[in-house]
């Protein structure tokens, strides 16, 4: 059961956050809360050393600080900042650099794709779909939670919790 939780909670919440951001341009606080609480429960249940829990916590806090600055500059949304910090909690410093690289690459591809979508003519039933209309707004934002979630899923198999699940 523990290995199922490790293999399901993080990926499930990341997919939920990505879909939510795509459809509503919002990432519910509940996603970040579930990630944070889930990490601590699973870290303790797997016997992660207290020092490792502390380092993971520091990774999350530092990511939150950096993302809060980015939020204040208007570069990212608040939901993106909270999701990135909660994700960093699960990843820890060992995987965090890879996460940043993948998030940047996926975010760039996502942005270019949405910019292309905004320049395409669209007719028919899809043109009146509210979430697609939001994505097509010329001055609209980019649902960066999609890139953050994809990057998190890409590096998750390299995390301490995933490795712990394989040995259970």
C-alpha positions in Angstrom: 0.0 0.0 0.0 2.8 2.4 0.8 4.5 1.8 -2.5 1.2 2.5 -4.3 0.9 5.8 -2.4 4.4 6.8 -3.4 3.7 5.9 -7.0 0.2 7.6 -7.1 0.1 10.7 -5.0 2.8 12.8 -6.7 1.9 11.9 -10.3 -1.8 12.1 -9.6 -1.6 15.6 -8.1 0.8 16.8 -10.9 -1.7 15.6 -13.6 -4.5 17.3 -11.7 -2.6 20.6 -11.4 -1.7 20.6 -15.1 -5.3 19.9 -16.2 -6.7 22.5 -13.8 -4.2 25.1 -15.0 -5.0 24.3 -18.6 -8.8 24.5 -18.1 -9.0 27.4 -15.7 -5.6 29.1 -15.6 -5.6 28.3 -11.8 -3.8 25.7 -9.7 -5.9 25.0 -6.6 -4.2 25.4 -3.3 -5.4 21.9 -2.4 -2.9 20.5 -5.0 0.1 22.1 -3.2 -1.3 21.2 0.2 -1.7 17.5 -0.7 1.8 17.5 -2.1 3.3 19.0 1.1 1.3 16.9 3.5 1.8 13.8 1.4 5.5 14.2 1.3 5.9 14.4 5.0 3.6 11.4 5.6 5.4 9.3 3.1 8.9 10.4 4.1 8.2 9.4 7.7 6.4 6.1 6.6 9.4 5.1 4.5 11.9 5.9 7.3 13.6 8.8 5.5 16.2 10.2 7.8 15.4 13.4 9.6 18.3 15.1 8.0 17.0 14.2 4.6 13.6 15.5 5.4 15.2 18.7 6.5 17.1 19.1 3.3 14.0 18.4 1.2 12.1 21.0 3.3 14.9 23.5 2.7 14.7 22.8 -1.0 10.9 23.5 -0.9 11.4 26.7 1.2 14.1 28.1 -1.0 12.1 27.4 -4.1 9.1 29.2 -2.6 11.3 32.2 -1.9 12.7 32.3 -5.4 9.3 31.8 -6.9 7.7 34.4 -4.6 10.2 36.9 -6.1 9.3 35.8 -9.6 5.6 36.2 -8.7 6.2 39.7 -7.4 7.9 40.5 -10.7 4.8 39.3 -12.5 6.7 36.5 -14.2 4.7 33.6 -12.8 1.4 33.1 -11.1 0.9 32.4 -7.4 -0.3 28.9 -8.1 2.8 28.2 -10.2 5.0 29.4 -7.3 3.2 27.2 -4.8 3.3 24.1 -7.1 7.0 24.5 -7.8 7.8 24.8 -4.1 5.6 21.7 -3.2 7.3 19.8 -6.0 10.8 20.8 -4.8 9.8 19.3 -1.4 9.4 15.9 -3.1 12.5 16.3 -5.3 15.1 17.6 -2.9 18.3 19.3 -4.0 19.6 16.2 -5.8 16.9 16.4 -8.5 16.0 20.1 -8.3 18.5 21.2 -11.0 17.1 18.7 -13.5 13.6 19.8 -12.6 14.5 23.4 -13.4 16.0 22.5 -16.7 13.1 20.4 -17.8 10.6 23.0 -16.6 12.4 25.7 -18.6 12.4 23.5 -21.7 8.8 22.4 -21.4 7.8 25.9 -20.5 9.5 27.3 -23.6 7.8 24.7 -25.9 4.5 25.3 -24.2 4.8 29.1 -24.7 5.7 28.7 -28.3 2.8 26.3 -28.9 0.3 28.7 -27.3 1.7 31.7 -29.2 1.2 29.6 -32.4 -2.3 28.7 -31.3 -3.1 32.4 -30.8 -2.1 33.1 -34.4 -4.2 30.3 -35.9 -7.7 30.9 -37.3 -10.2 28.7 -35.5 -13.7 28.0 -36.4 -16.3 25.5 -35.4 -17.3 24.1 -32.0 -13.8 24.4 -30.6 -13.7 28.1 -31.1 -16.3 28.7 -28.4 -14.8 26.3 -25.8 -14.2 28.6 -22.8 -10.8 27.1 -21.8 -9.5 27.2 -25.3 -10.8 30.8 -25.8 -8.8 31.7 -22.6 -5.7 30.2 -24.0 -6.1 32.1 -27.3 -6.5 35.5 -25.7 -3.7 37.7 -27.2 -2.6 39.1 -23.8 -3.5 36.0 -21.8 -1.1 34.2 -19.6 0.5 30.8 -20.1 -0.6 27.9 -18.0 2.9 27.2 -16.8 1.6 24.6 -14.3 1.5 22.2 -17.3 5.3 22.6 -17.8 6.0 22.4 -14.1 3.9 19.2 -13.8 5.5 17.6 -16.9 9.0 18.4 -15.6 8.1 17.0 -12.1 6.9 13.8 -13.7 10.0 13.5 -15.8 12.4 13.6 -12.9 10.2 11.9 -10.2 11.8 8.4 -10.9 15.1 9.9 -9.7 13.8 10.9 -6.3 14.5 9.3 -2.9 10.8 8.4 -2.4 10.5 6.7 -5.8 13.7 4.7 -5.1 12.3 3.8 -1.7 9.1 2.5 -3.3 11.1 0.2 -5.6 12.8 -1.4 -2.5 9.6 -1.9 -0.5 
